[in-house]
Every structure is written in C-alpha cells, then in structure tokens.
Amino acid sequence: MTGGYVYARHLIENLQATGWRVEVLSLPVGFPRPTDEEIHQTRRLFEALPPGSLVLVDGLAFGATPRVVFDGLQLNFVAL
C-alpha cells in the first residue's frame, strides 16, 4: 500500500469519526491517462452527487481530468 492510499484511508477514517458522511467513489482504471469513455464515466459519477457536495479527488487524477468533467457542476472540488 502506497503512502497516498494510507493517507486517504486515514483521512476517510478521521472524517467519519468526526461525523462526516463519506462515500468513496472509484474512478475508472485508466487514470491518470483516461480514455474518452472513462472521462464520460467520471463526469456521470460526479453528476450523480448532490449539489453542494465536497468532493476530494486524488491530485494525480485531478490534474489528469479534463476541465469539461468539472464544468457546470455545483460541487466543491478539492485536490489532494
């Protein structure tokens, strides 16, 4: 398990311990080099979230995600 996964696991556990509702979504396997179809799948994942949600995204995946995935969504994205 890499340091990033350990960090994410601890972050999830600590957020849950303080009362946050955490839902872990898996991005398509092609990240950080997603195909066009994986980009569309990612957009659909985010569209299914309630407006105003706080969305933490792995920094490598966030940087590799085309802007079109985020445009117009009423979500609060934070890159880790």
PDB file of N, CA, C and O in Angstrom:
ATOM      1  N   MET A   1       0.855  -1.183   0.000  1.00  0.00           N
ATOM      2  CA  MET A   1       0.000   0.000   0.000  1.00  0.00           C
ATOM      3  C   MET A   1       0.892   1.235   0.000  1.00  0.00           C
ATOM      4  O   MET A   1       1.816   1.342   0.807  1.00  0.00           O
ATOM      5  N   THR A   2       0.615   2.162  -0.904  1.00  0.00           N
ATOM      6  CA  THR A   2       1.444   3.360  -1.022  1.00  0.00           C
ATOM      7  C   THR A   2       1.046   4.393   0.028  1.00  0.00           C
ATOM      8  O   THR A   2      -0.004   4.294   0.662  1.00  0.00           O
ATOM      9  N   GLY A   3       1.913   5.381   0.189  1.00  0.00           N
ATOM     10  CA  GLY A   3       1.644   6.445   1.152  1.00  0.00           C
ATOM     11  C   GLY A   3       0.359   7.190   0.866  1.00  0.00           C
ATOM     12  O   GLY A   3      -0.342   7.605   1.789  1.00  0.00           O
ATOM     13  N   GLY A   4       0.042   7.365  -0.423  1.00  0.00           N
ATOM     14  CA  GLY A   4      -1.199   8.059  -0.787  1.00  0.00           C
ATOM     15  C   GLY A   4      -2.427   7.302  -0.337  1.00  0.00           C
ATOM     16  O   GLY A   4      -3.399   7.899   0.126  1.00  0.00           O
ATOM     17  N   TYR A   5      -2.384   5.986  -0.471  1.00  0.00           N
ATOM     18  CA  TYR A   5      -3.520   5.172  -0.038  1.00  0.00           C
ATOM     19  C   TYR A   5      -3.651   5.184   1.482  1.00  0.00           C
ATOM     20  O   TYR A   5      -4.760   5.226   2.015  1.00  0.00           O
ATOM     21  N   VAL A   6      -2.518   5.145   2.174  1.00  0.00           N
ATOM     22  CA  VAL A   6      -2.539   5.201   3.639  1.00  0.00           C
ATOM     23  C   VAL A   6      -3.119   6.537   4.087  1.00  0.00           C
ATOM     24  O   VAL A   6      -3.954   6.589   4.990  1.00  0.00           O
ATOM     25  N   TYR A   7      -2.672   7.607   3.454  1.00  0.00           N
ATOM     26  CA  TYR A   7      -3.181   8.949   3.784  1.00  0.00           C
ATOM     27  C   TYR A   7      -4.688   9.015   3.555  1.00  0.00           C
ATOM     28  O   TYR A   7      -5.429   9.500   4.410  1.00  0.00           O
ATOM     29  N   ALA A   8      -5.136   8.530   2.409  1.00  0.00           N
ATOM     30  CA  ALA A   8      -6.569   8.566   2.088  1.00  0.00           C
ATOM     31  C   ALA A   8      -7.364   7.756   3.100  1.00  0.00           C
ATOM     32  O   ALA A   8      -8.419   8.199   3.553  1.00  0.00           O
ATOM     33  N   ARG A   9      -6.874   6.577   3.459  1.00  0.00           N
ATOM     34  CA  ARG A   9      -7.577   5.751   4.434  1.00  0.00           C
ATOM     35  C   ARG A   9      -7.702   6.472   5.777  1.00  0.00           C
ATOM     36  O   ARG A   9      -8.768   6.465   6.392  1.00  0.00           O
ATOM     37  N   HIS A  10      -6.616   7.091   6.226  1.00  0.00           N
ATOM     38  CA  HIS A  10      -6.651   7.835   7.490  1.00  0.00           C
ATOM     39  C   HIS A  10      -7.586   9.043   7.392  1.00  0.00           C
ATOM     40  O   HIS A  10      -8.318   9.345   8.335  1.00  0.00           O
ATOM     41  N   LEU A  11      -7.556   9.716   6.274  1.00  0.00           N
ATOM     42  CA  LEU A  11      -8.437  10.862   6.073  1.00  0.00           C
ATOM     43  C   LEU A  11      -9.899  10.429   6.154  1.00  0.00           C
ATOM     44  O   LEU A  11     -10.703  11.072   6.831  1.00  0.00           O
ATOM     45  N   ILE A  12     -10.238   9.355   5.475  1.00  0.00           N
ATOM     46  CA  ILE A  12     -11.612   8.839   5.494  1.00  0.00           C
ATOM     47  C   ILE A  12     -12.021   8.466   6.914  1.00  0.00           C
ATOM     48  O   ILE A  12     -13.097   8.849   7.374  1.00  0.00           O
ATOM     49  N   GLU A  13     -11.170   7.724   7.605  1.00  0.00           N
ATOM     50  CA  GLU A  13     -11.481   7.293   8.972  1.00  0.00           C
ATOM     51  C   GLU A  13     -11.681   8.486   9.904  1.00  0.00           C
ATOM     52  O   GLU A  13     -12.600   8.490  10.722  1.00  0.00           O
ATOM     53  N   ASN A  14     -10.827   9.488   9.780  1.00  0.00           N
ATOM     54  CA  ASN A  14     -10.931  10.659  10.656  1.00  0.00           C
ATOM     55  C   ASN A  14     -12.149  11.512  10.331  1.00  0.00           C
ATOM     56  O   ASN A  14     -12.790  12.041  11.239  1.00  0.00           O
ATOM     57  N   LEU A  15     -12.475  11.652   9.062  1.00  0.00           N
ATOM     58  CA  LEU A  15     -13.688  12.396   8.704  1.00  0.00           C
ATOM     59  C   LEU A  15     -14.924  11.684   9.254  1.00  0.00           C
ATOM     60  O   LEU A  15     -15.817  12.322   9.811  1.00  0.00           O
ATOM     61  N   GLN A  16     -14.972  10.368   9.098  1.00  0.00           N
ATOM     62  CA  GLN A  16     -16.107   9.608   9.615  1.00  0.00           C
ATOM     63  C   GLN A  16     -16.196   9.719  11.136  1.00  0.00           C
ATOM     64  O   GLN A  16     -17.293   9.820  11.685  1.00  0.00           O
ATOM     65  N   ALA A  17     -15.057   9.700  11.814  1.00  0.00           N
ATOM     66  CA  ALA A  17     -15.033   9.785  13.271  1.00  0.00           C
ATOM     67  C   ALA A  17     -15.561  11.124  13.781  1.00  0.00           C
ATOM     68  O   ALA A  17     -16.031  11.221  14.914  1.00  0.00           O
ATOM     69  N   THR A  18     -15.481  12.153  12.941  1.00  0.00           N
ATOM     70  CA  THR A  18     -15.981  13.469  13.348  1.00  0.00           C
ATOM     71  C   THR A  18     -17.383  13.744  12.818  1.00  0.00           C
ATOM     72  O   THR A  18     -17.879  14.867  12.906  1.00  0.00           O
ATOM     73  N   GLY A  19     -18.026  12.700  12.260  1.00  0.00           N
ATOM     74  CA  GLY A  19     -19.419  12.836  11.858  1.00  0.00           C
ATOM     75  C   GLY A  19     -19.669  13.092  10.385  1.00  0.00           C
ATOM     76  O   GLY A  19     -20.824  13.214   9.977  1.00  0.00           O
ATOM     77  N   TRP A  20     -18.637  13.177   9.585  1.00  0.00           N
ATOM     78  CA  TRP A  20     -18.830  13.379   8.153  1.00  0.00           C
ATOM     79  C   TRP A  20     -19.334  12.093   7.519  1.00  0.00           C
ATOM     80  O   TRP A  20     -18.916  11.000   7.903  1.00  0.00           O
ATOM     81  N   ARG A  21     -20.224  12.220   6.557  1.00  0.00           N
ATOM     82  CA  ARG A  21     -20.652  11.081   5.746  1.00  0.00           C
ATOM     83  C   ARG A  21     -19.689  11.000   4.569  1.00  0.00           C
ATOM     84  O   ARG A  21     -19.570  11.945   3.790  1.00  0.00           O
ATOM     85  N   VAL A  22     -19.017   9.889   4.447  1.00  0.00           N
ATOM     86  CA  VAL A  22     -18.006   9.719   3.411  1.00  0.00           C
ATOM     87  C   VAL A  22     -18.447   8.609   2.464  1.00  0.00           C
ATOM     88  O   VAL A  22     -18.791   7.507   2.890  1.00  0.00           O
ATOM     89  N   GLU A  23     -18.429   8.919   1.187  1.00  0.00           N
ATOM     90  CA  GLU A  23     -18.718   7.930   0.164  1.00  0.00           C
ATOM     91  C   GLU A  23     -17.486   7.863  -0.740  1.00  0.00           C
ATOM     92  O   GLU A  23     -17.078   8.868  -1.323  1.00  0.00           O
ATOM     93  N   VAL A  24     -16.909   6.691  -0.846  1.00  0.00           N
ATOM     94  CA  VAL A  24     -15.718   6.517  -1.668  1.00  0.00           C
ATOM     95  C   VAL A  24     -16.152   6.087  -3.064  1.00  0.00           C
ATOM     96  O   VAL A  24     -16.827   5.072  -3.236  1.00  0.00           O
ATOM     97  N   LEU A  25     -15.758   6.866  -4.044  1.00  0.00           N
ATOM     98  CA  LEU A  25     -16.042   6.549  -5.441  1.00  0.00           C
ATOM     99  C   LEU A  25     -14.736   6.166  -6.123  1.00  0.00           C
ATOM    100  O   LEU A  25     -13.698   6.786  -5.891  1.00  0.00           O
ATOM    101  N   SER A  26     -14.794   5.169  -6.943  1.00  0.00           N
ATOM    102  CA  SER A  26     -13.606   4.758  -7.688  1.00  0.00           C
ATOM    103  C   SER A  26     -13.677   5.312  -9.100  1.00  0.00           C
ATOM    104  O   SER A  26     -14.660   5.119  -9.815  1.00  0.00           O
ATOM    105  N   LEU A  27     -12.622   5.997  -9.483  1.00  0.00           N
ATOM    106  CA  LEU A  27     -12.534   6.482 -10.853  1.00  0.00           C
ATOM    107  C   LEU A  27     -12.188   5.308 -11.765  1.00  0.00           C
ATOM    108  O   LEU A  27     -11.641   4.307 -11.303  1.00  0.00           O
ATOM    109  N   PRO A  28     -12.497   5.422 -13.037  1.00  0.00           N
ATOM    110  CA  PRO A  28     -12.150   4.352 -13.977  1.00  0.00           C
ATOM    111  C   PRO A  28     -10.656   4.020 -13.920  1.00  0.00           C
ATOM    112  O   PRO A  28      -9.838   4.868 -13.564  1.00  0.00           O
ATOM    113  N   VAL A  29     -10.315   2.798 -14.269  1.00  0.00           N
ATOM    114  CA  VAL A  29      -8.941   2.299 -14.125  1.00  0.00           C
ATOM    115  C   VAL A  29      -7.924   3.015 -15.003  1.00  0.00           C
ATOM    116  O   VAL A  29      -6.725   2.899 -14.752  1.00  0.00           O
ATOM    117  N   GLY A  30      -8.350   3.736 -16.004  1.00  0.00           N
ATOM    118  CA  GLY A  30      -7.420   4.385 -16.919  1.00  0.00           C
ATOM    119  C   GLY A  30      -6.708   5.601 -16.377  1.00  0.00           C
ATOM    120  O   GLY A  30      -5.756   6.078 -16.994  1.00  0.00           O
ATOM    121  N   PHE A  31      -7.143   6.121 -15.232  1.00  0.00           N
ATOM    122  CA  PHE A  31      -6.478   7.300 -14.671  1.00  0.00           C
ATOM    123  C   PHE A  31      -5.088   6.927 -14.216  1.00  0.00           C
ATOM    124  O   PHE A  31      -4.901   5.860 -13.631  1.00  0.00           O
ATOM    125  N   PRO A  32      -4.105   7.773 -14.467  1.00  0.00           N
ATOM    126  CA  PRO A  32      -4.177   9.183 -14.854  1.00  0.00           C
ATOM    127  C   PRO A  32      -4.177   9.434 -16.367  1.00  0.00           C
ATOM    128  O   PRO A  32      -3.969  10.566 -16.804  1.00  0.00           O
ATOM    129  N   ARG A  33      -4.406   8.398 -17.157  1.00  0.00           N
ATOM    130  CA  ARG A  33      -4.495   8.577 -18.612  1.00  0.00           C
ATOM    131  C   ARG A  33      -5.832   8.034 -19.101  1.00  0.00           C
ATOM    132  O   ARG A  33      -5.878   7.016 -19.791  1.00  0.00           O
ATOM    133  N   PRO A  34      -6.925   8.715 -18.742  1.00  0.00           N
ATOM    134  CA  PRO A  34      -8.248   8.185 -19.078  1.00  0.00           C
ATOM    135  C   PRO A  34      -8.564   8.256 -20.572  1.00  0.00           C
ATOM    136  O   PRO A  34      -8.125   9.163 -21.279  1.00  0.00           O
ATOM    137  N   THR A  35      -9.328   7.283 -21.020  1.00  0.00           N
ATOM    138  CA  THR A  35      -9.845   7.307 -22.382  1.00  0.00           C
ATOM    139  C   THR A  35     -11.024   8.272 -22.429  1.00  0.00           C
ATOM    140  O   THR A  35     -11.485   8.743 -21.389  1.00  0.00           O
ATOM    141  N   ASP A  36     -11.506   8.562 -23.614  1.00  0.00           N
ATOM    142  CA  ASP A  36     -12.682   9.432 -23.741  1.00  0.00           C
ATOM    143  C   ASP A  36     -13.872   8.833 -23.000  1.00  0.00           C
ATOM    144  O   ASP A  36     -14.614   9.557 -22.336  1.00  0.00           O
ATOM    145  N   GLU A  37     -14.062   7.523 -23.107  1.00  0.00           N
ATOM    146  CA  GLU A  37     -15.180   6.875 -22.411  1.00  0.00           C
ATOM    147  C   GLU A  37     -15.012   6.978 -20.898  1.00  0.00           C
ATOM    148  O   GLU A  37     -15.993   7.184 -20.184  1.00  0.00           O
ATOM    149  N   GLU A  38     -13.796   6.841 -20.403  1.00  0.00           N
ATOM    150  CA  GLU A  38     -13.558   6.967 -18.960  1.00  0.00           C
ATOM    151  C   GLU A  38     -13.793   8.395 -18.482  1.00  0.00           C
ATOM    152  O   GLU A  38     -14.231   8.607 -17.351  1.00  0.00           O
ATOM    153  N   ILE A  39     -13.512   9.358 -19.319  1.00  0.00           N
ATOM    154  CA  ILE A  39     -13.801  10.754 -18.989  1.00  0.00           C
ATOM    155  C   ILE A  39     -15.312  10.942 -18.850  1.00  0.00           C
ATOM    156  O   ILE A  39     -15.773  11.602 -17.918  1.00  0.00           O
ATOM    157  N   HIS A  40     -16.079  10.367 -19.769  1.00  0.00           N
ATOM    158  CA  HIS A  40     -17.544  10.462 -19.685  1.00  0.00           C
ATOM    159  C   HIS A  40     -18.071   9.724 -18.456  1.00  0.00           C
ATOM    160  O   HIS A  40     -19.001  10.202 -17.807  1.00  0.00           O
ATOM    161  N   GLN A  41     -17.490   8.567 -18.127  1.00  0.00           N
ATOM    162  CA  GLN A  41     -17.892   7.820 -16.931  1.00  0.00           C
ATOM    163  C   GLN A  41     -17.639   8.649 -15.673  1.00  0.00           C
ATOM    164  O   GLN A  41     -18.456   8.657 -14.753  1.00  0.00           O
ATOM    165  N   THR A  42     -16.511   9.341 -15.640  1.00  0.00           N
ATOM    166  CA  THR A  42     -16.167  10.169 -14.491  1.00  0.00           C
ATOM    167  C   THR A  42     -17.157  11.318 -14.343  1.00  0.00           C
ATOM    168  O   THR A  42     -17.593  11.631 -13.235  1.00  0.00           O
ATOM    169  N   ARG A  43     -17.505  11.936 -15.449  1.00  0.00           N
ATOM    170  CA  ARG A  43     -18.493  13.021 -15.422  1.00  0.00           C
ATOM    171  C   ARG A  43     -19.808  12.505 -14.846  1.00  0.00           C
ATOM    172  O   ARG A  43     -20.420  13.175 -14.015  1.00  0.00           O
ATOM    173  N   ARG A  44     -20.253  11.319 -15.279  1.00  0.00           N
ATOM    174  CA  ARG A  44     -21.505  10.747 -14.783  1.00  0.00           C
ATOM    175  C   ARG A  44     -21.432  10.439 -13.280  1.00  0.00           C
ATOM    176  O   ARG A  44     -22.416  10.615 -12.563  1.00  0.00           O
ATOM    177  N   LEU A  45     -20.271   9.982 -12.808  1.00  0.00           N
ATOM    178  CA  LEU A  45     -20.096   9.751 -11.367  1.00  0.00           C
ATOM    179  C   LEU A  45     -20.332  11.044 -10.589  1.00  0.00           C
ATOM    180  O   LEU A  45     -21.055  11.062  -9.592  1.00  0.00           O
ATOM    181  N   PHE A  46     -19.714  12.114 -11.058  1.00  0.00           N
ATOM    182  CA  PHE A  46     -19.842  13.398 -10.368  1.00  0.00           C
ATOM    183  C   PHE A  46     -21.245  13.975 -10.501  1.00  0.00           C
ATOM    184  O   PHE A  46     -21.748  14.589  -9.560  1.00  0.00           O
ATOM    185  N   GLU A  47     -21.876  13.793 -11.636  1.00  0.00           N
ATOM    186  CA  GLU A  47     -23.238  14.316 -11.831  1.00  0.00           C
ATOM    187  C   GLU A  47     -24.231  13.667 -10.872  1.00  0.00           C
ATOM    188  O   GLU A  47     -25.250  14.271 -10.539  1.00  0.00           O
ATOM    189  N   ALA A  48     -23.947  12.450 -10.425  1.00  0.00           N
ATOM    190  CA  ALA A  48     -24.852  11.735  -9.529  1.00  0.00           C
ATOM    191  C   ALA A  48     -24.768  12.230  -8.080  1.00  0.00           C
ATOM    192  O   ALA A  48     -25.602  11.862  -7.253  1.00  0.00           O
ATOM    193  N   LEU A  49     -23.787  13.046  -7.774  1.00  0.00           N
ATOM    194  CA  LEU A  49     -23.629  13.548  -6.411  1.00  0.00           C
ATOM    195  C   LEU A  49     -24.568  14.720  -6.156  1.00  0.00           C
ATOM    196  O   LEU A  49     -24.874  15.479  -7.076  1.00  0.00           O
ATOM    197  N   PRO A  50     -25.026  14.875  -4.918  1.00  0.00           N
ATOM    198  CA  PRO A  50     -25.895  16.009  -4.603  1.00  0.00           C
ATOM    199  C   PRO A  50     -25.172  17.345  -4.784  1.00  0.00           C
ATOM    200  O   PRO A  50     -23.997  17.465  -4.437  1.00  0.00           O
ATOM    201  N   PRO A  51     -25.870  18.349  -5.327  1.00  0.00           N
ATOM    202  CA  PRO A  51     -25.265  19.676  -5.456  1.00  0.00           C
ATOM    203  C   PRO A  51     -24.737  20.157  -4.109  1.00  0.00           C
ATOM    204  O   PRO A  51     -25.349  19.921  -3.068  1.00  0.00           O
ATOM    205  N   GLY A  52     -23.607  20.826  -4.145  1.00  0.00           N
ATOM    206  CA  GLY A  52     -23.003  21.356  -2.928  1.00  0.00           C
ATOM    207  C   GLY A  52     -22.082  20.385  -2.215  1.00  0.00           C
ATOM    208  O   GLY A  52     -21.455  20.745  -1.218  1.00  0.00           O
ATOM    209  N   SER A  53     -21.991  19.149  -2.714  1.00  0.00           N
ATOM    210  CA  SER A  53     -21.128  18.163  -2.072  1.00  0.00           C
ATOM    211  C   SER A  53     -19.668  18.596  -2.129  1.00  0.00           C
ATOM    212  O   SER A  53     -19.225  19.245  -3.077  1.00  0.00           O
ATOM    213  N   LEU A  54     -18.938  18.218  -1.085  1.00  0.00           N
ATOM    214  CA  LEU A  54     -17.497  18.396  -1.064  1.00  0.00           C
ATOM    215  C   LEU A  54     -16.895  17.129  -1.645  1.00  0.00           C
ATOM    216  O   LEU A  54     -17.167  16.030  -1.163  1.00  0.00           O
ATOM    217  N   VAL A  55     -16.071  17.279  -2.687  1.00  0.00           N
ATOM    218  CA  VAL A  55     -15.500  16.137  -3.390  1.00  0.00           C
ATOM    219  C   VAL A  55     -13.983  16.232  -3.305  1.00  0.00           C
ATOM    220  O   VAL A  55     -13.373  17.135  -3.877  1.00  0.00           O
ATOM    221  N   LEU A  56     -13.381  15.289  -2.583  1.00  0.00           N
ATOM    222  CA  LEU A  56     -11.925  15.208  -2.504  1.00  0.00           C
ATOM    223  C   LEU A  56     -11.454  14.276  -3.608  1.00  0.00           C
ATOM    224  O   LEU A  56     -11.949  13.157  -3.739  1.00  0.00           O
ATOM    225  N   VAL A  57     -10.499  14.738  -4.395  1.00  0.00           N
ATOM    226  CA  VAL A  57     -10.017  13.962  -5.541  1.00  0.00           C
ATOM    227  C   VAL A  57      -8.507  13.834  -5.437  1.00  0.00           C
ATOM    228  O   VAL A  57      -7.810  14.806  -5.149  1.00  0.00           O
ATOM    229  N   ASP A  58      -8.006  12.622  -5.674  1.00  0.00           N
ATOM    230  CA  ASP A  58      -6.571  12.405  -5.724  1.00  0.00           C
ATOM    231  C   ASP A  58      -5.939  13.429  -6.660  1.00  0.00           C
ATOM    232  O   ASP A  58      -6.446  13.671  -7.756  1.00  0.00           O
ATOM    233  N   GLY A  59      -4.837  14.027  -6.233  1.00  0.00           N
ATOM    234  CA  GLY A  59      -4.207  15.081  -7.014  1.00  0.00           C
ATOM    235  C   GLY A  59      -3.753  14.648  -8.392  1.00  0.00           C
ATOM    236  O   GLY A  59      -3.866  15.409  -9.353  1.00  0.00           O
ATOM    237  N   LEU A  60      -3.238  13.427  -8.498  1.00  0.00           N
ATOM    238  CA  LEU A  60      -2.800  12.924  -9.799  1.00  0.00           C
ATOM    239  C   LEU A  60      -3.991  12.778 -10.742  1.00  0.00           C
ATOM    240  O   LEU A  60      -3.914  13.162 -11.909  1.00  0.00           O
ATOM    241  N   ALA A  61      -5.080  12.230 -10.240  1.00  0.00           N
ATOM    242  CA  ALA A  61      -6.289  12.077 -11.055  1.00  0.00           C
ATOM    243  C   ALA A  61      -6.894  13.443 -11.381  1.00  0.00           C
ATOM    244  O   ALA A  61      -7.337  13.677 -12.505  1.00  0.00           O
ATOM    245  N   PHE A  62      -6.911  14.341 -10.401  1.00  0.00           N
ATOM    246  CA  PHE A  62      -7.493  15.667 -10.619  1.00  0.00           C
ATOM    247  C   PHE A  62      -6.758  16.395 -11.737  1.00  0.00           C
ATOM    248  O   PHE A  62      -7.383  16.985 -12.619  1.00  0.00           O
ATOM    249  N   GLY A  63      -5.428  16.351 -11.697  1.00  0.00           N
ATOM    250  CA  GLY A  63      -4.635  17.030 -12.704  1.00  0.00           C
ATOM    251  C   GLY A  63      -4.774  16.427 -14.094  1.00  0.00           C
ATOM    252  O   GLY A  63      -4.546  17.105 -15.096  1.00  0.00           O
ATOM    253  N   ALA A  64      -5.148  15.149 -14.153  1.00  0.00           N
ATOM    254  CA  ALA A  64      -5.289  14.462 -15.436  1.00  0.00           C
ATOM    255  C   ALA A  64      -6.705  14.527 -15.987  1.00  0.00           C
ATOM    256  O   ALA A  64      -6.976  14.045 -17.086  1.00  0.00           O
ATOM    257  N   THR A  65      -7.602  15.123 -15.220  1.00  0.00           N
ATOM    258  CA  THR A  65      -9.007  15.182 -15.626  1.00  0.00           C
ATOM    259  C   THR A  65      -9.265  16.437 -16.438  1.00  0.00           C
ATOM    260  O   THR A  65      -8.992  17.542 -15.968  1.00  0.00           O
ATOM    261  N   PRO A  66      -9.785  16.289 -17.641  1.00  0.00           N
ATOM    262  CA  PRO A  66     -10.088  17.469 -18.456  1.00  0.00           C
ATOM    263  C   PRO A  66     -11.134  18.370 -17.783  1.00  0.00           C
ATOM    264  O   PRO A  66     -12.037  17.891 -17.097  1.00  0.00           O
ATOM    265  N   ARG A  67     -10.996  19.627 -17.987  1.00  0.00           N
ATOM    266  CA  ARG A  67     -11.887  20.638 -17.384  1.00  0.00           C
ATOM    267  C   ARG A  67     -13.356  20.345 -17.663  1.00  0.00           C
ATOM    268  O   ARG A  67     -14.212  20.644 -16.830  1.00  0.00           O
ATOM    269  N   VAL A  68     -13.659  19.771 -18.813  1.00  0.00           N
ATOM    270  CA  VAL A  68     -15.045  19.502 -19.194  1.00  0.00           C
ATOM    271  C   VAL A  68     -15.752  18.609 -18.169  1.00  0.00           C
ATOM    272  O   VAL A  68     -16.974  18.672 -18.040  1.00  0.00           O
ATOM    273  N   VAL A  69     -15.012  17.793 -17.454  1.00  0.00           N
ATOM    274  CA  VAL A  69     -15.608  16.922 -16.431  1.00  0.00           C
ATOM    275  C   VAL A  69     -16.185  17.755 -15.296  1.00  0.00           C
ATOM    276  O   VAL A  69     -17.208  17.384 -14.720  1.00  0.00           O
ATOM    277  N   PHE A  70     -15.552  18.865 -14.968  1.00  0.00           N
ATOM    278  CA  PHE A  70     -15.951  19.687 -13.830  1.00  0.00           C
ATOM    279  C   PHE A  70     -16.909  20.825 -14.192  1.00  0.00           C
ATOM    280  O   PHE A  70     -17.655  21.301 -13.337  1.00  0.00           O
ATOM    281  N   ASP A  71     -16.893  21.261 -15.451  1.00  0.00           N
ATOM    282  CA  ASP A  71     -17.661  22.432 -15.863  1.00  0.00           C
ATOM    283  C   ASP A  71     -19.147  22.301 -15.551  1.00  0.00           C
ATOM    284  O   ASP A  71     -19.791  21.305 -15.882  1.00  0.00           O
ATOM    285  N   GLY A  72     -19.669  23.337 -14.907  1.00  0.00           N
ATOM    286  CA  GLY A  72     -21.099  23.433 -14.660  1.00  0.00           C
ATOM    287  C   GLY A  72     -21.621  22.615 -13.490  1.00  0.00           C
ATOM    288  O   GLY A  72     -22.801  22.715 -13.152  1.00  0.00           O
ATOM    289  N   LEU A  73     -20.778  21.813 -12.869  1.00  0.00           N
ATOM    290  CA  LEU A  73     -21.235  21.025 -11.727  1.00  0.00           C
ATOM    291  C   LEU A  73     -21.254  21.901 -10.477  1.00  0.00           C
ATOM    292  O   LEU A  73     -20.350  22.707 -10.261  1.00  0.00           O
ATOM    293  N   GLN A  74     -22.266  21.740  -9.677  1.00  0.00           N
ATOM    294  CA  GLN A  74     -22.384  22.513  -8.442  1.00  0.00           C
ATOM    295  C   GLN A  74     -21.813  21.698  -7.292  1.00  0.00           C
ATOM    296  O   GLN A  74     -22.502  21.361  -6.329  1.00  0.00           O
ATOM    297  N   LEU A  75     -20.519  21.393  -7.431  1.00  0.00           N
ATOM    298  CA  LEU A  75     -19.800  20.612  -6.428  1.00  0.00           C
ATOM    299  C   LEU A  75     -18.572  21.401  -5.997  1.00  0.00           C
ATOM    300  O   LEU A  75     -18.085  22.265  -6.727  1.00  0.00           O
ATOM    301  N   ASN A  76     -18.088  21.098  -4.824  1.00  0.00           N
ATOM    302  CA  ASN A  76     -16.893  21.759  -4.293  1.00  0.00           C
ATOM    303  C   ASN A  76     -15.734  20.774  -4.355  1.00  0.00           C
ATOM    304  O   ASN A  76     -15.638  19.870  -3.526  1.00  0.00           O
ATOM    305  N   PHE A  77     -14.859  20.948  -5.333  1.00  0.00           N
ATOM    306  CA  PHE A  77     -13.756  20.029  -5.542  1.00  0.00           C
ATOM    307  C   PHE A  77     -12.511  20.485  -4.791  1.00  0.00           C
ATOM    308  O   PHE A  77     -12.180  21.671  -4.763  1.00  0.00           O
ATOM    309  N   VAL A  78     -11.834  19.522  -4.186  1.00  0.00           N
ATOM    310  CA  VAL A  78     -10.550  19.770  -3.527  1.00  0.00           C
ATOM    311  C   VAL A  78      -9.606  18.673  -4.014  1.00  0.00           C
ATOM    312  O   VAL A  78      -9.909  17.486  -3.894  1.00  0.00           O
ATOM    313  N   ALA A  79      -8.469  19.076  -4.559  1.00  0.00           N
ATOM    314  CA  ALA A  79      -7.449  18.126  -4.998  1.00  0.00           C
ATOM    315  C   ALA A  79      -6.510  17.848  -3.825  1.00  0.00           C
ATOM    316  O   ALA A  79      -6.042  18.767  -3.152  1.00  0.00           O
ATOM    317  N   LEU A  80      -6.250  16.577  -3.598  1.00  0.00           N
ATOM    318  CA  LEU A  80      -5.335  16.198  -2.516  1.00  0.00           C
ATOM    319  C   LEU A  80      -3.933  16.017  -3.056  1.00  0.00           C
ATOM    320  O   LEU A  80      -3.017  15.696  -2.298  1.00  0.00           O
TER     321      LEU A  80
END
